[in-house]
Amino acid sequence: MDDLILRVAGLSGLAPATVRSALAMVLAFLQQECPPHDVKLLFDALPGADELAAEVPGDGPPSYGIGGGLPGLAGRLATLGLQMPAMQVLGREFIAHCREAAGEETTGRMLAGIPGLSDFV
């Protein structure tokens, strides 16, 4: 995951520690929102994904009263200081990394189950 963190940091201008926290939130979000079998396939293909997702305390990304789903994730990422352009870089690079590591089929199934994602990335 370190190569992805550094790539997103370089493209977005965010600090690597901020990108790491954001990726942890994204991974924890996927654990909550996507079918467990697909999450397992993805996490198995992404060394360190389980550990990174576990860095988010509790049962997943804290809500801060923001709500759930993709809008909730965007709100939580905003608490880290990410604005929409940085969220889009994070999303595009993460999805590309997932496709590379886990394949199009697994990645596509996961993404298809997240309403509104195509508008976000």
For each residue, the residues with C-beta under 8 A, 3 or more apart:
1: 4 5 20 23 46 47 48 49 52
2: 5 6 48
3: 6 7
4: 1 7 8 23 93 94 97
5: 1 2 8 9 16 19 20 23
6: 2 3 9 10 16
7: 3 4 10 11 93
8: 4 5 11 12 14 19 22 23 89 90 93 94
9: 5 6 12 13 14 15 16 18 19
10: 6 7
11: 7 8 89 93
12: 8 9 19 82 85 86 89 90
13: 9 86
14: 8 9 18 19 22 81 82 86
15: 9 18 19
16: 5 6 9 19 20
17: 20 21
18: 9 14 15 21 22 80 81 82
19: 5 8 9 12 14 15 16 22 23 90
20: 1 5 16 17 23 24 52 55
21: 17 18 24 25 55 80
22: 8 14 18 19 25 26 77 80 82 90
23: 1 4 5 8 19 20 26 27 52 90 94
24: 20 21 27 28 52 53 55 56
25: 21 22 28 29 56 61 73 76 77 80
26: 22 23 29 30 73 77 90 91 94
27: 23 24 30 31 43 49 52 53 56
28: 24 25 31 32 53 56 60 61
29: 25 26 32 33 60 61 73
30: 26 27 33 34 39 42 53 110
31: 27 28 34 39 53 60
32: 28 29 59 60 61
33: 29 30 69 113 114
34: 30 31 38 39 110 113 114
35: 38 39 109 110 113
36: 39 40
37: 40 41
38: 34 35 41 42 106 109 110 113
39: 30 31 34 35 36 42 43 110
40: 36 37 43 44
41: 37 38 44 45 102 106
42: 30 38 39 45 46 49 98 101 102 106 107 110
43: 27 39 40 46 49 50 53
44: 40 41 102
45: 41 42 98 101 102 103 106
46: 1 42 43 49 97 98 101 102
47: 1
48: 1 2 51 52
49: 1 27 42 43 46 52 53
50: 43 53 54
51: 48 54 55
52: 1 20 23 24 27 48 49 55
53: 24 27 28 30 31 43 49 50 56
54: 50 51
55: 20 21 24 51 52
56: 24 25 27 28 53 60 61 62
57: 62
58: 62
59: 32
60: 28 29 31 32 56
61: 25 28 29 32 56 72 73 76
62: 56 57 58 76
63: 66 67 68 72 76
64: 75 76 79
65:
66: 63 71 72 75 76
67: 63 71 72 75
68: 63 71 72
69: 33 72 73 114 115 116
70: 73 74 114 115 116 117 120
71: 66 67 68 74 75 116
72: 61 63 66 67 68 69 75 76
73: 25 26 29 61 69 70 76 77
74: 70 71 77 78 84 87 120
75: 64 66 67 71 72 78 79
76: 25 61 62 63 64 66 72 73 79 80
77: 22 25 26 73 74 80 82 87 90
78: 74 75 81 82 83
79: 64 75 76
80: 18 21 22 25 76 77
81: 14 18 78
82: 12 14 18 22 77 78 86 87 90
83: 78 86 87
84: 74 87 88
85: 12 88 89
86: 12 13 14 82 83 89 90
87: 74 77 82 83 84 90 91 120
88: 84 85 91 92 120 121
89: 8 11 12 85 86 92 93
90: 8 12 19 22 23 26 77 82 86 87 93 94
91: 26 87 88 94 95 117 120 121
92: 88 89 95 96 121
93: 4 7 8 11 89 90 96 97
94: 4 8 23 26 90 91 97 98
95: 91 92 98 99 107 111 121
96: 92 93 99 100
97: 4 46 93 94 100 101
98: 42 45 46 94 95 101 102 106 107 110
99: 95 96 102 103 104 107
100: 96 97
101: 42 45 46 97 98
102: 41 42 44 45 46 98 99 106 107
103: 45 99 106 107
104: 99 107 108
105: 108 109
106: 38 41 42 45 98 102 103 109 110
107: 42 95 98 99 102 103 104 110 111
108: 104 105 111 112
109: 35 38 105 106 112 113
110: 30 34 35 38 39 42 98 106 107 113 114
111: 95 107 108 114 117
112: 108 109
113: 33 34 35 38 109 110
114: 33 34 69 70 110 111 117
115: 69 70
116: 69 70 71 119 120
117: 70 91 111 114 120 121
118: 121
119: 116
120: 70 74 87 88 91 116 117
121: 88 91 92 95 117 118
